[in-house]
Amino acid sequence: MTLPDTAANPAGADRTFQVDLRGLVDLLSHHLYSSPRVYLRELLQNAVDALTARRGLAPDAPADAFGIRLYADGSVVRVEDDGVGLTEADVHSFLATIGRSSKRAERIAEQRGDFIGQFGIGLLSCFLVADEIHVLSRSARTPDAPAVEWRGRGDGSYTVRALPASARPRPGTTVTLTPRADAGEWTRPAQVHALARHFGSLLRHPVTFDDGTVGQDVAVNPEPAPWARTYPTPGSRSRALAAYGQGVFGFTPLDTIELDLPAVGLKGIACVLPEAVPAGRRHGHRVHVKGMLLSEQAEELLPEWAFFVRCVIDAESLRPTASRESLYEDDTLAAVRDALADRLRDWIARAAASDPDLLGRFLQAHHLAVKSLAVHDDEILRMLLPWLPFETTDGHTTLDEFARTHRTVLVTSSVEEFRQVAAIASAAGLGVVNGGYTYDRELVHRLPEIRPEVSVADLDPATLTAHLDPVDRETELAAVAYLALARDALAVFDCDVALRTFQPASAPALLVDSREARHERTRSQLAREQEGGVWGDILGALRQEAPRAQLILNQLNPLVRAAVAIEEPELARTSAEALYGQAALLSRRPLRAAESSLINRSFLDLLAHALRKDS
């Protein structure tokens, strides 16, 4: 931006901004547009809007009466349309004034919803690939007006001149660019054709391309959108939509869901991904506005839980941002997002009611997405909760199947807690569900809403230990000395030791401990270490009676029976430490440094003892 001459503008007088066009073009290329390739989209968009305005003047004209013709031979790029055209006054007003759009003119303000562009800066994108823009136009609104030529240059200057009507016999506009040497990547004939198909494959006006070699124009958009065509049977329609989705996204959809929202003029398809994706990964959707490709990465189109589909849509009423590469977040977009979410719920409901095979394949791949939806959607919860897979003591199974054999369902609060108790609980006949995964614990607790005959409770360590059989009195008395040594050895871990009998006999020990209990013991230890200080007072106020961990030795296991009979105190302590370490490893929880050290030390001590014995 440059400042006007102060001599021509005395103090206090109104002044006009002066625009440095080169700086503005640099701003567009680096901050507004994602790539120089958008120049062709902007030219196509201007041509489409001109045709829309022309159609308003001749509503009874045949559908193919007006079109767009592209030409590129390596030396020039030309876009010609049969649109409404411009008069000389229009050229001065709209082409030479940055930010003013002919779509905002009062005479067509009421029609602005029919146009793609609204911001009046699209033509500047041509300066990303050329130093001069040549426009030749003739107005359809003023048939006796002469043709007008406008030449704009990257330094901010332009010229306008009137030409005889013979220079442009028919109304419309031709934009010609002479590409710069560094813009060949975007202006070669093959690339122009590819960009035209990329951006304009769904445009409703005929678009053709000529590279000057074949002698005839090639249709860019020979067919309407696949959802706008007619098919002989529903099956052929479904196959055609699936093939289109595969061509766009590169995968064979598990199913395709037709999308139709007449209130906003939206049509399209949602392609269900055939494989699971990480939770929360939001795929971009391909969005066209009035046929023109707007974005291939429109994440805002669907709610976060709908990450199991990718959409292709064409809409009339969605607003593009100034760059026309994403959607403007407004009430209309929010309503569209909610309506599309309802369509996905309806599809899930139909699959559940009429296509169990499809539902099974869908849930196998996307159960996490459905679980996230079921947490907040009571209808989906009632419909699908019994069919969702969970990790249980009976293996991976559905809650419906699990509830048939377990009228009382216990659920753990963490994955490690489930792994600690799974084998023992299964042998004891307890039905336990792993509630440590995202959404699982909350959903299992809602099972009685669907199966009132089933009760659900959090797994309490006392519940599990109550199902372990005590040893007889004689065996318990014989183990007193060993258990005392074991408790002393494991006191550093706040761990008690008990002797029980349980299945499977191959399990020598069970470590019953919870994450909450460990956190409470850690907090109590910090309080003791900080006693008397400010942090000690704070932690002391939070202190509860810290629950102890419990190492339960299995008397049915031969190794445990041999360890309990050890008479040498040091060896007995080492064996107790080794049993604790093995149980901690089986729990698969993160080991503390002291536990890792204990495991290494006990292993080496037992190895040394074995070597001494052999020697």
C-alpha positions as CSV (number, residue, x, y, z in Angstrom):
1,M,0.0,0.0,0.0
2,T,1.3,3.5,-0.9
3,L,0.3,6.8,0.6
4,P,-1.3,9.6,-1.6
5,D,0.5,12.9,-2.2
6,T,-0.1,15.2,0.8
7,A,-0.1,18.3,-1.4
8,A,-3.1,17.0,-3.3
9,N,-4.8,16.1,0.0
10,P,-4.7,18.9,2.5
11,A,-4.9,18.1,6.2
12,G,-8.3,16.9,7.4
13,A,-9.5,15.9,3.9
14,D,-10.8,12.4,3.1
15,R,-8.2,10.3,1.4
16,T,-8.3,7.1,-0.7
17,F,-6.3,3.9,0.0
18,Q,-3.7,3.2,-2.7
19,V,-3.1,-0.5,-3.4
20,D,0.2,-2.1,-4.2
21,L,-1.1,-4.8,-6.5
22,R,2.1,-6.8,-6.5
23,G,2.0,-7.0,-2.7
24,L,-1.6,-8.0,-2.8
25,V,-0.9,-10.8,-5.3
26,D,1.9,-12.0,-3.1
27,L,-0.5,-12.0,-0.1
28,L,-3.1,-14.0,-2.1
29,S,-0.6,-16.6,-3.2
30,H,0.9,-17.1,0.2
31,H,-2.0,-16.7,2.6
32,L,-5.4,-16.9,0.8
33,Y,-5.0,-19.5,-2.0
34,S,-3.4,-22.9,-1.3
35,S,-1.8,-23.2,-4.8
36,P,-1.5,-21.2,-8.1
37,R,-3.7,-23.9,-9.7
38,V,-6.8,-22.1,-8.3
39,Y,-6.5,-19.5,-11.1
40,L,-8.4,-21.9,-13.4
41,R,-11.1,-22.5,-10.8
42,E,-11.6,-18.8,-10.4
43,L,-11.9,-18.3,-14.2
44,L,-14.4,-21.2,-14.4
45,Q,-16.3,-19.8,-11.5
46,N,-16.6,-16.3,-13.1
47,A,-17.7,-18.0,-16.3
48,V,-20.4,-20.1,-14.5
49,D,-21.7,-17.0,-12.7
50,A,-21.8,-15.1,-16.0
51,L,-23.8,-18.0,-17.5
52,T,-26.2,-18.0,-14.5
53,A,-26.9,-14.3,-15.0
54,R,-27.3,-14.9,-18.8
55,R,-29.8,-17.7,-18.0
56,G,-31.8,-15.2,-16.0
57,L,-32.2,-13.1,-19.1
58,A,-33.2,-16.0,-21.3
59,P,-34.9,-18.6,-19.0
60,D,-36.5,-20.4,-22.0
61,A,-33.2,-21.0,-23.8
62,P,-32.2,-24.7,-24.4
63,A,-30.0,-26.2,-21.6
64,D,-27.0,-26.4,-23.9
65,A,-27.5,-23.0,-25.5
66,F,-24.8,-21.4,-23.3
67,G,-21.4,-23.0,-22.4
68,I,-17.8,-22.5,-21.5
69,R,-14.8,-23.3,-23.8
70,L,-11.2,-23.7,-22.6
71,Y,-8.2,-23.5,-24.8
72,A,-4.5,-24.1,-23.9
73,D,-1.6,-24.7,-26.3
74,G,1.3,-24.0,-24.0
75,S,1.6,-20.3,-25.1
76,V,-1.8,-19.1,-24.0
77,V,-4.7,-20.1,-21.7
78,R,-8.1,-18.9,-22.8
79,V,-11.5,-19.2,-21.1
80,E,-14.5,-18.2,-23.2
81,D,-18.1,-18.1,-22.0
82,D,-21.5,-17.2,-23.4
83,G,-22.5,-15.4,-20.3
84,V,-24.0,-12.0,-19.5
85,G,-20.9,-10.1,-20.5
86,L,-19.8,-6.6,-19.5
87,T,-20.2,-3.0,-20.8
88,E,-17.4,-0.5,-20.6
89,A,-19.0,1.0,-17.4
90,D,-19.1,-2.5,-15.9
91,V,-15.4,-3.0,-16.8
92,H,-14.4,0.2,-15.0
93,S,-16.6,-0.7,-12.0
94,F,-15.9,-4.3,-11.5
95,L,-12.5,-5.3,-13.2
96,A,-10.6,-2.3,-12.1
97,T,-11.9,-2.0,-8.5
98,I,-10.4,-4.7,-6.2
99,G,-13.0,-6.3,-3.9
100,R,-16.1,-5.2,-5.8
101,S,-18.0,-8.1,-7.3
102,S,-20.6,-7.8,-10.1
103,K,-22.6,-10.4,-8.1
104,R,-23.1,-7.7,-5.5
105,A,-24.6,-5.2,-7.9
106,E,-28.0,-4.0,-6.9
107,R,-29.7,-5.2,-10.1
108,I,-28.9,-8.8,-9.2
109,A,-28.5,-8.6,-5.4
110,E,-31.7,-10.7,-4.9
111,Q,-30.1,-13.4,-7.0
112,R,-26.7,-13.6,-5.2
113,G,-27.5,-17.0,-3.8
114,D,-27.4,-18.3,-7.4
115,F,-23.7,-17.4,-7.8
116,I,-20.6,-19.2,-6.5
117,G,-18.4,-16.2,-6.0
118,Q,-19.3,-13.2,-3.8
119,F,-16.0,-11.5,-3.0
120,G,-14.7,-9.8,-6.3
121,I,-11.1,-10.8,-6.0
122,G,-11.0,-14.0,-8.1
123,L,-9.6,-12.4,-11.2
124,L,-6.5,-11.4,-9.3
125,S,-5.6,-15.1,-8.9
126,C,-4.6,-15.0,-12.6
127,F,-1.6,-12.9,-11.6
128,L,-0.3,-16.0,-9.9
129,V,0.6,-17.4,-13.3
130,A,0.6,-14.4,-15.7
131,D,1.8,-10.8,-15.7
132,E,-1.1,-9.6,-17.8
133,I,-4.8,-10.4,-18.0
134,H,-6.7,-9.7,-21.3
135,V,-10.5,-9.6,-21.2
136,L,-12.7,-9.2,-24.2
137,S,-16.4,-8.9,-23.4
138,R,-19.8,-7.9,-24.8
139,S,-22.9,-7.3,-22.8
140,A,-26.1,-9.3,-23.3
141,R,-28.0,-6.8,-21.2
142,T,-27.2,-4.0,-23.6
143,P,-27.3,-5.7,-27.0
144,D,-26.3,-2.5,-28.9
145,A,-23.3,-1.8,-26.7
146,P,-19.9,-2.2,-28.3
147,A,-17.4,-4.9,-27.4
148,V,-14.9,-3.8,-24.7
149,E,-11.3,-4.8,-24.1
150,W,-9.6,-4.6,-20.7
151,R,-5.9,-5.3,-20.1
152,G,-4.7,-5.5,-16.5
153,R,-1.1,-5.8,-15.6
154,G,0.6,-7.0,-12.4
155,D,2.1,-3.5,-11.7
156,G,-1.5,-2.2,-11.0
157,S,-2.0,-0.4,-14.3
158,Y,-4.8,-1.2,-16.8
159,T,-6.2,0.0,-20.1
160,V,-9.8,0.0,-21.4
161,R,-11.0,0.6,-25.0
162,A,-14.2,0.1,-26.9
163,L,-14.1,-2.1,-30.0
164,P,-16.5,-2.6,-32.8
165,A,-19.2,-5.2,-32.4
166,S,-17.4,-7.4,-34.9
167,A,-14.6,-7.9,-32.4
168,R,-17.0,-10.0,-30.4
169,P,-20.1,-10.9,-32.5
170,R,-21.9,-12.8,-29.6
171,P,-22.4,-11.7,-26.0
172,G,-20.1,-13.2,-23.5
173,T,-16.5,-12.9,-22.2
174,T,-13.1,-14.2,-23.2
175,V,-10.2,-14.1,-20.7
176,T,-6.8,-14.8,-22.2
177,L,-3.6,-15.3,-20.2
178,T,0.0,-15.4,-21.5
179,P,1.7,-17.6,-18.8
180,R,5.0,-16.6,-17.2
181,A,7.9,-18.9,-17.8
182,D,7.8,-20.1,-14.1
183,A,4.1,-21.0,-14.4
184,G,4.5,-23.8,-16.9
185,E,3.6,-26.4,-14.3
186,W,0.0,-25.0,-14.1
187,T,-0.6,-23.9,-17.7
188,R,0.5,-26.8,-19.9
189,P,-2.4,-28.1,-22.0
190,A,-2.6,-31.5,-20.2
191,Q,-2.5,-29.7,-16.8
192,V,-5.2,-27.2,-17.8
193,H,-7.4,-30.1,-19.0
194,A,-6.8,-32.0,-15.7
195,L,-7.5,-29.0,-13.6
196,A,-10.7,-28.3,-15.5
197,R,-11.9,-31.9,-14.9
198,H,-10.8,-31.7,-11.3
199,F,-12.7,-28.5,-10.5
200,G,-15.5,-28.7,-13.0
201,S,-16.5,-32.3,-13.5
202,L,-20.0,-31.6,-11.8
203,L,-20.7,-28.2,-13.3
204,R,-24.3,-28.0,-14.8
205,H,-23.2,-25.9,-17.8
206,P,-21.3,-27.7,-20.7
207,V,-17.6,-27.2,-20.5
208,T,-15.2,-28.2,-23.3
209,F,-11.4,-28.1,-23.8
210,D,-9.2,-27.7,-26.9
211,D,-5.5,-28.0,-26.9
212,G,-5.2,-27.0,-30.6
213,T,-4.1,-30.4,-31.8
214,V,-7.1,-32.6,-32.2
215,G,-9.2,-30.1,-34.1
216,Q,-12.3,-30.6,-31.9
217,D,-13.3,-29.8,-28.4
218,V,-13.3,-32.5,-25.7
219,A,-16.1,-32.5,-23.1
220,V,-14.8,-31.8,-19.6
221,N,-18.1,-32.7,-17.9
222,P,-19.9,-35.1,-20.3
223,E,-22.2,-36.5,-17.7
224,P,-24.2,-35.1,-14.8
225,A,-23.4,-36.2,-11.2
226,P,-24.0,-39.9,-10.7
227,W,-26.8,-39.2,-8.2
228,A,-28.6,-37.0,-10.8
229,R,-28.7,-39.8,-13.4
230,T,-31.4,-42.4,-13.9
231,Y,-30.7,-46.1,-13.7
232,P,-32.8,-49.1,-14.8
233,T,-32.8,-50.8,-11.3
234,P,-32.0,-49.9,-7.7
235,G,-29.1,-52.4,-7.9
236,S,-27.5,-50.7,-10.9
237,R,-27.8,-47.3,-9.2
238,S,-26.2,-48.7,-6.0
239,R,-23.3,-50.2,-8.0
240,A,-22.8,-47.0,-10.0
241,L,-22.6,-44.8,-6.9
242,A,-20.2,-47.3,-5.3
243,A,-18.0,-47.2,-8.4
244,Y,-18.0,-43.4,-8.3
245,G,-17.0,-43.4,-4.7
246,Q,-14.2,-45.8,-5.4
247,G,-13.0,-43.6,-8.2
248,V,-13.0,-40.5,-6.0
249,F,-11.5,-42.0,-2.8
250,G,-9.6,-45.0,-4.0
251,F,-11.3,-47.7,-1.9
252,T,-14.3,-50.0,-2.4
253,P,-17.0,-48.7,0.0
254,L,-18.5,-51.1,2.5
255,D,-21.8,-49.4,1.5
256,T,-22.9,-46.1,0.0
257,I,-25.4,-43.9,1.6
258,E,-27.4,-41.4,-0.6
259,L,-27.6,-37.9,0.8
260,D,-30.4,-35.6,-0.1
261,L,-31.3,-32.4,1.7
262,P,-33.8,-30.5,-0.5
263,A,-33.9,-27.5,1.9
264,V,-30.3,-26.5,1.0
265,G,-30.1,-28.2,-2.4
266,L,-27.7,-30.8,-1.2
267,K,-27.2,-34.1,-2.9
268,G,-24.4,-36.7,-2.8
269,I,-23.1,-39.9,-1.2
270,A,-21.4,-41.0,1.9
271,C,-19.0,-43.9,1.4
272,V,-18.6,-46.2,4.4
273,L,-14.9,-47.1,4.9
274,P,-14.2,-50.8,4.7
275,E,-11.6,-50.8,7.4
276,A,-11.3,-49.3,10.9
277,V,-9.6,-46.0,11.3
278,P,-8.1,-44.5,14.5
279,A,-10.7,-42.9,16.8
280,G,-11.1,-39.2,16.2
281,R,-9.3,-39.2,12.8
282,R,-11.5,-36.9,10.7
283,H,-11.3,-37.5,7.0
284,G,-11.8,-34.7,4.7
285,H,-14.9,-34.7,2.5
286,R,-15.2,-33.6,-1.1
287,V,-17.5,-30.6,-1.3
288,H,-18.9,-29.0,-4.5
289,V,-20.9,-25.8,-4.4
290,K,-23.3,-25.4,-7.4
291,G,-21.2,-28.0,-9.2
292,M,-17.8,-26.3,-8.6
293,L,-15.3,-28.2,-6.5
294,L,-14.7,-26.2,-3.3
295,S,-12.6,-28.5,-1.1
296,E,-11.4,-32.1,-0.8
297,Q,-10.7,-31.7,2.9
298,A,-13.9,-30.3,4.4
299,E,-13.7,-31.8,7.8
300,E,-16.4,-29.5,9.2
301,L,-19.2,-31.2,7.1
302,L,-19.9,-34.0,9.6
303,P,-19.7,-34.4,13.4
304,E,-16.5,-35.9,14.9
305,W,-18.1,-39.3,15.6
306,A,-18.8,-39.9,11.9
307,F,-15.2,-40.7,11.0
308,F,-16.3,-44.0,9.4
309,V,-17.5,-42.3,6.2
310,R,-16.2,-40.0,3.5
311,C,-18.6,-37.9,1.6
312,V,-19.0,-36.3,-1.9
313,I,-21.6,-33.7,-2.0
314,D,-22.9,-30.9,-4.2
315,A,-24.8,-28.1,-2.4
316,E,-26.6,-24.9,-3.4
317,S,-26.8,-23.0,-0.1
318,L,-23.5,-23.6,1.6
319,R,-21.3,-20.5,1.8
320,P,-17.6,-20.7,0.8
321,T,-15.0,-18.6,2.6
322,A,-13.1,-15.9,0.7
323,S,-10.5,-18.3,-0.6
324,R,-13.4,-20.6,-1.7
325,E,-11.4,-23.6,-0.4
326,S,-13.4,-24.3,2.7
327,L,-16.9,-23.8,4.1
328,Y,-18.0,-20.8,6.1
329,E,-19.1,-21.8,9.6
330,D,-22.6,-20.5,10.0
331,D,-26.1,-21.6,11.1
332,T,-26.7,-23.2,7.7
333,L,-23.6,-25.4,7.9
334,A,-24.5,-26.4,11.5
335,A,-28.0,-27.4,10.3
336,V,-26.5,-29.4,7.4
337,R,-24.1,-31.2,9.7
338,D,-27.0,-32.2,12.0
339,A,-29.1,-33.3,9.1
340,L,-26.3,-35.4,7.6
341,A,-25.7,-37.0,11.0
342,D,-29.4,-38.0,11.1
343,R,-28.9,-39.7,7.7
344,L,-26.1,-41.7,9.0
345,R,-28.1,-42.8,12.1
346,D,-30.9,-43.8,9.7
347,W,-28.6,-45.9,7.7
348,I,-27.3,-47.7,10.8
349,A,-30.9,-48.3,11.9
350,R,-31.9,-49.8,8.5
351,A,-28.8,-52.1,8.5
352,A,-29.7,-53.2,12.0
353,A,-33.3,-53.9,11.0
354,S,-32.9,-55.5,7.6
355,D,-29.3,-56.4,6.8
356,P,-27.6,-58.2,9.7
357,D,-24.7,-59.3,7.5
358,L,-23.9,-55.7,6.5
359,L,-24.3,-54.6,10.2
360,G,-21.9,-57.3,11.3
361,R,-19.2,-56.2,8.8
362,F,-19.8,-52.6,9.7
363,L,-19.5,-53.2,13.5
364,Q,-16.5,-55.4,13.0
365,A,-14.6,-52.5,11.4
366,H,-16.2,-49.4,13.1
367,H,-17.4,-50.5,16.6
368,L,-15.5,-47.7,18.2
369,A,-17.3,-45.1,16.2
370,V,-20.6,-46.6,17.0
371,K,-19.7,-46.8,20.7
372,S,-18.9,-43.1,20.7
373,L,-22.2,-42.4,19.1
374,A,-24.1,-44.7,21.5
375,V,-22.8,-42.8,24.5
376,H,-24.7,-39.7,23.4
377,D,-27.6,-41.2,21.3
378,D,-30.2,-43.2,23.2
379,E,-31.7,-44.6,20.0
380,I,-28.5,-46.0,18.8
381,L,-27.7,-47.3,22.3
382,R,-31.0,-49.3,22.4
383,M,-30.6,-50.5,18.9
384,L,-26.9,-51.6,18.8
385,L,-25.6,-52.0,22.4
386,P,-26.4,-55.7,22.5
387,W,-24.5,-56.2,19.3
388,L,-21.3,-54.3,20.0
389,P,-18.2,-56.4,20.7
390,F,-16.4,-56.2,24.1
391,E,-13.4,-57.9,25.6
392,T,-14.7,-60.2,28.4
393,T,-13.7,-63.3,30.4
394,D,-15.5,-65.3,27.7
395,G,-13.4,-63.8,25.0
396,H,-14.4,-61.1,22.5
397,T,-18.1,-61.3,22.3
398,T,-21.3,-59.1,22.2
399,L,-23.0,-58.0,25.4
400,D,-26.1,-59.8,24.3
401,E,-24.3,-63.1,24.1
402,F,-22.4,-62.4,27.3
403,A,-25.6,-61.5,29.2
404,R,-27.2,-64.9,28.3
405,T,-24.7,-66.7,30.6
406,H,-24.0,-64.0,33.2
407,R,-26.9,-62.3,34.9
408,T,-24.4,-60.3,37.0
409,V,-21.9,-58.5,34.8
410,L,-18.8,-57.1,36.5
411,V,-16.8,-54.4,34.8
412,T,-13.2,-53.3,35.4
413,S,-12.1,-49.6,35.5
414,S,-8.9,-50.2,33.6
415,V,-7.3,-52.6,31.1
416,E,-4.6,-53.6,33.5
417,E,-7.2,-54.5,36.2
418,F,-8.9,-56.7,33.7
419,R,-5.7,-58.5,32.7
420,Q,-4.9,-59.1,36.4
421,V,-8.1,-60.9,37.1
422,A,-9.3,-62.3,33.8
423,A,-8.0,-65.8,34.1
424,I,-8.9,-66.2,37.8
425,A,-12.3,-64.7,37.3
426,S,-13.1,-66.9,34.3
427,A,-12.1,-70.0,36.3
428,A,-14.3,-68.9,39.2
429,G,-17.2,-68.4,36.9
430,L,-17.4,-64.7,37.2
431,G,-18.5,-62.6,34.1
432,V,-16.1,-59.7,33.8
433,V,-16.0,-57.1,31.0
434,N,-12.9,-55.0,30.3
435,G,-14.1,-51.4,30.9
436,G,-10.7,-49.9,30.4
437,Y,-11.2,-48.9,26.7
438,T,-12.8,-45.7,25.6
439,Y,-16.6,-45.7,26.1
440,D,-16.7,-49.3,27.3
441,R,-17.3,-48.9,31.0
442,E,-19.9,-46.3,30.5
443,L,-21.8,-48.4,27.9
444,V,-21.7,-51.6,30.0
445,H,-23.3,-49.8,32.9
446,R,-26.2,-48.9,30.6
447,L,-26.8,-52.5,29.7
448,P,-29.8,-52.9,32.2
449,E,-31.6,-50.2,30.2
450,I,-31.7,-52.8,27.4
451,R,-31.7,-56.0,29.4
452,P,-33.5,-55.3,32.7
453,E,-32.8,-58.8,34.0
454,V,-29.1,-58.1,34.0
455,S,-27.3,-56.3,36.8
456,V,-24.0,-54.5,36.3
457,A,-21.4,-53.6,39.0
458,D,-17.8,-52.3,39.1
459,L,-15.4,-55.1,39.9
460,D,-14.3,-54.8,43.5
461,P,-11.1,-56.7,44.6
462,A,-13.1,-58.1,47.5
463,T,-15.6,-59.6,45.1
464,L,-12.8,-61.5,43.4
465,T,-11.0,-62.7,46.6
466,A,-14.3,-63.8,48.0
467,H,-14.5,-66.4,45.2
468,L,-11.1,-67.8,46.1
469,D,-11.1,-70.8,48.4
470,P,-9.2,-70.7,51.7
471,V,-6.6,-73.3,52.5
472,D,-7.2,-75.8,55.4
473,R,-6.1,-74.9,58.9
474,E,-3.1,-77.2,58.9
475,T,-1.7,-75.8,55.6
476,E,-2.2,-72.3,56.8
477,L,-0.3,-72.9,60.0
478,A,2.6,-74.5,58.1
479,A,2.9,-71.4,55.9
480,V,2.9,-68.8,58.7
481,A,6.6,-68.4,58.8
482,Y,6.9,-68.1,55.0
483,L,4.1,-65.6,54.8
484,A,5.6,-63.4,57.5
485,L,8.9,-63.3,55.6
486,A,7.1,-62.6,52.3
487,R,5.1,-59.7,53.9
488,D,8.3,-58.2,55.3
489,A,10.1,-58.5,51.9
490,L,7.1,-56.8,50.1
491,A,6.4,-54.2,52.7
492,V,8.2,-51.6,50.6
493,F,5.4,-52.0,48.0
494,D,2.6,-51.7,50.6
495,C,1.7,-55.3,49.7
496,D,0.0,-57.9,51.9
497,V,0.4,-61.7,51.2
498,A,-2.2,-64.4,51.5
499,L,-2.5,-68.1,50.7
500,R,-5.6,-69.4,48.8
501,T,-6.6,-72.0,46.3
502,F,-8.0,-71.1,42.9
503,Q,-8.1,-72.1,39.3
504,P,-6.2,-72.3,37.1
505,A,-3.6,-74.2,39.0
506,S,-1.0,-73.1,36.5
507,A,-1.2,-69.6,37.9
508,P,1.2,-69.3,40.9
509,A,0.1,-65.9,42.2
510,L,-2.4,-63.1,41.6
511,L,-1.6,-59.5,42.3
512,V,-4.7,-57.6,43.3
513,D,-4.0,-53.9,43.0
514,S,-5.7,-50.9,41.3
515,R,-4.5,-47.7,39.8
516,E,-6.4,-45.7,42.3
517,A,-4.9,-47.6,45.2
518,R,-1.4,-47.0,43.8
519,H,-2.1,-43.3,43.4
520,E,-3.4,-43.0,46.9
521,R,-0.3,-44.8,48.3
522,T,1.9,-42.4,46.3
523,R,0.0,-39.4,47.7
524,S,0.3,-40.7,51.2
525,Q,4.0,-41.3,50.8
526,L,4.5,-37.7,49.5
527,A,2.5,-36.4,52.5
528,R,4.8,-38.2,54.9
529,E,7.9,-36.9,53.0
530,Q,6.6,-33.3,53.1
531,E,5.2,-33.5,56.6
532,G,5.2,-30.1,58.3
533,G,5.4,-28.1,55.0
534,V,2.8,-26.4,53.0
535,W,2.6,-29.3,50.5
536,G,2.4,-31.7,53.4
537,D,-0.7,-29.9,54.8
538,I,-2.4,-30.0,51.4
539,L,-1.6,-33.6,50.7
540,G,-2.5,-34.5,54.3
541,A,-5.9,-33.0,53.8
542,L,-6.4,-35.2,50.8
543,R,-5.1,-38.3,52.5
544,Q,-7.3,-41.3,52.8
545,E,-6.5,-44.7,54.3
546,A,-4.3,-46.1,51.5
547,P,-5.6,-49.5,50.4
548,R,-2.8,-52.1,50.2
549,A,-2.0,-54.3,47.3
550,Q,-2.5,-58.0,47.9
551,L,-0.3,-60.9,46.5
552,I,-2.5,-64.0,46.7
553,L,-0.4,-67.2,46.4
554,N,-2.1,-70.3,44.8
555,Q,-1.7,-73.4,47.0
556,L,-2.7,-75.5,44.1
557,N,0.4,-74.5,42.1
558,P,3.4,-76.8,42.7
559,L,5.9,-73.9,42.6
560,V,4.0,-72.2,45.4
561,R,3.9,-75.4,47.5
562,A,7.6,-75.8,47.1
563,A,8.3,-72.1,48.0
564,V,6.1,-72.2,51.2
565,A,8.2,-75.2,52.4
566,I,11.6,-73.3,52.1
567,E,13.3,-73.1,55.4
568,E,16.2,-70.8,54.5
569,P,15.0,-67.3,55.3
570,E,16.9,-65.4,52.5
571,L,15.9,-67.9,49.9
572,A,12.3,-67.7,51.1
573,R,12.4,-63.9,50.8
574,T,13.9,-64.1,47.3
575,S,11.2,-66.6,46.2
576,A,8.5,-64.2,47.5
577,E,10.0,-61.3,45.6
578,A,10.2,-63.4,42.4
579,L,6.5,-64.4,42.8
580,Y,5.6,-60.8,43.2
581,G,7.6,-59.8,40.2
582,Q,6.1,-62.5,38.0
583,A,2.5,-61.5,39.1
584,A,3.3,-57.8,38.4
585,L,4.6,-58.7,34.9
586,L,1.4,-60.7,34.1
587,S,-0.7,-57.6,35.1
588,R,1.0,-55.8,32.1
589,R,0.9,-52.5,34.0
590,P,3.9,-50.1,33.9
591,L,6.5,-51.2,36.5
592,R,8.0,-48.8,39.0
593,A,11.7,-48.6,39.1
594,A,11.8,-50.4,42.5
595,E,9.8,-53.3,41.0
596,S,12.1,-53.6,38.0
597,S,15.1,-53.7,40.3
598,L,13.4,-56.3,42.5
599,I,12.7,-58.6,39.5
600,N,16.3,-58.4,38.3
601,R,17.7,-59.0,41.7
602,S,15.4,-61.9,42.6
603,F,16.2,-63.6,39.2
604,L,19.9,-63.3,39.7
605,D,19.7,-64.5,43.3
606,L,17.7,-67.5,42.4
607,L,20.1,-68.3,39.5
608,A,23.1,-67.9,41.9
609,H,21.4,-70.3,44.4
610,A,20.7,-72.8,41.7
611,L,24.3,-72.7,40.5
612,R,25.7,-73.1,44.0
613,K,23.4,-76.1,44.6
614,D,24.5,-77.8,41.4
615,S,28.1,-77.3,42.3
